[in-house]
């Protein structure tokens, strides 16, 4: 499934409520979780190795927002 702003916002809210800025129970970071769960091939930003949850979210939402503006 292709990553959208709406999906990203939902995932971020769920993640931060459950884990805060930490890894999940499988020792995944938020960026790895998004990279593995969604198709992000349309994005230049790669957060698969980003360790900070908020940084990964901000980088992705910024690029997704900018790409929607161009449509």
C-alpha positions as CSV (number, residue, x, y, z in Angstrom):
1,X,0.0,0.0,0.0
2,X,1.3,3.4,-1.0
3,X,2.1,5.8,1.9
4,X,-0.1,8.9,2.1
5,X,-0.2,11.7,4.6
6,X,-3.4,10.3,6.2
7,X,-1.8,6.9,6.7
8,X,1.4,8.4,8.0
9,X,-0.5,10.6,10.5
10,X,-2.5,7.6,11.7
11,X,0.7,5.5,12.1
12,X,2.5,8.3,13.9
13,X,-0.4,8.8,16.4
14,X,-0.7,5.1,17.0
15,X,3.1,4.7,17.4
16,X,3.6,7.6,19.8
17,X,0.7,6.5,22.0
18,X,2.1,3.0,22.2
19,X,5.8,3.6,22.2
20,X,6.6,7.3,22.4
21,X,9.9,7.9,20.7
22,X,11.1,4.4,21.5
23,X,11.4,1.2,19.6
24,X,8.4,-1.1,19.4
25,X,8.2,-4.6,21.0
26,X,10.1,-6.0,17.9
27,X,12.9,-3.5,18.4
28,X,11.9,-1.6,15.3
29,X,12.2,2.1,15.0
30,X,9.3,4.1,13.5
31,X,11.2,4.8,10.3
32,X,11.9,1.1,9.8
33,X,8.2,0.3,10.5
34,X,7.0,2.7,7.9
35,X,9.6,1.6,5.4
36,X,8.6,-2.1,5.8
37,X,4.8,-1.6,6.0
38,X,4.2,0.8,3.1
39,X,5.3,1.4,-0.4
40,X,7.6,4.5,-0.2
41,X,9.2,4.1,-3.6
42,X,7.6,7.3,-4.8
43,X,9.5,9.3,-2.1
44,X,13.1,10.5,-2.1
45,X,13.3,10.5,1.7
46,X,14.5,7.2,3.2
47,X,13.8,6.9,6.9
48,X,14.5,3.2,7.2
49,X,17.5,3.9,9.4
50,X,16.3,7.0,11.1
51,X,16.4,6.4,14.9
52,X,14.3,9.4,16.0
53,X,10.6,8.9,15.6
54,X,9.7,12.6,15.3
55,X,12.5,13.3,12.7
56,X,11.3,10.4,10.6
57,X,7.7,11.7,10.7
58,X,8.6,15.3,10.0
59,X,10.8,14.3,7.0
60,X,8.1,12.1,5.5
61,X,5.1,14.4,6.1
62,X,7.1,17.3,4.6
63,X,7.8,15.4,1.4
64,X,4.3,14.0,1.2
65,X,2.8,17.5,1.7
66,X,5.1,19.0,-0.9
67,X,4.3,16.3,-3.5
68,X,0.5,16.8,-3.0
69,X,1.0,20.6,-3.6
70,X,2.5,19.9,-7.0
71,X,-0.5,17.8,-8.2
